[in-house]
Amino acid sequence: MSEQVNLLELTKVTKQFQSGEQKLEILKDANLTIFPAETIAITGPSGSGKSTLLGLMAGLDRVSTGSISFEGQSMQDWDEDQLAQWRRKHVGFVFQDFRLIPSFTALENVALPLEIMSVPAKEANRKAREILQRLGLGERTHHFPHQLSGGEQQRVAIGRAYVHEPDIIFADEPTGNLDPNTSSSILDALLSLHQNLRTTLVMVTHDHDIAQQMSRQVSIKDGQCRIANKGMLSSEGGQG
């Protein structure tokens, strides 16, 4: 049996923030290995560091100590341009507040990552239309965000995240602003695309039912990362 490749690996990661005269430690010597094509829920109390962890993994923030590597290559020495290039090619984001461009149609919003990657407009629009169709928005391609419901806007945001077929999707409370029925349909959309494209999905959520549907659950409490079910996560050296 061949050894499984590590997609993203955090080694003894600590994150501190300056708070007045004191340093506030959010994460403490956290170790986390993420594999290709898996789904992970990151859970924990409000303010526990869930979004901080997501931001570090996505290269949007820098660790205080420790290291993060992608496919075995350390990201610690990458400059901002290298990190931005990595995100454009390998990463997709889904946010709680959608973050669609108001003056762009659904099609234009979804096609944007491809256009940034210099994909010809005709091909970018074809792929965007295809993924919107898959998300049940085939009839809404030329609607602007203000003409769409919250659930439809989030589906557009999901299409935008997946359209360039990245290696990993970071979703930060993607159902947080939605009612239970809409939340369920959004989760179905995410998991359906995951099944088709086999993109790793890392989701921050406070919803226990959503977390249960992920293949692994990572909980954060008192700065410590803990595994809630099978997988590879440990925390060492921090204060409990």
Beta strands, then each sheet from edge to edge (+ up, - down):
strand 1: 8-19
strand 2: 22-34
strand 3: 39-43
strand 4: 65-70
strand 5: 73-74
strand 6: 91-95
strand 7: 168-172
strand 8: 200-204
strand 9: 216-221
strand 10: 224-227
strand 11: 233-235
sheet 1: 5+ 4- 1+ 2- 11+
sheet 2: 6+ 7+ 8+ 3+ 9+ 10-
end
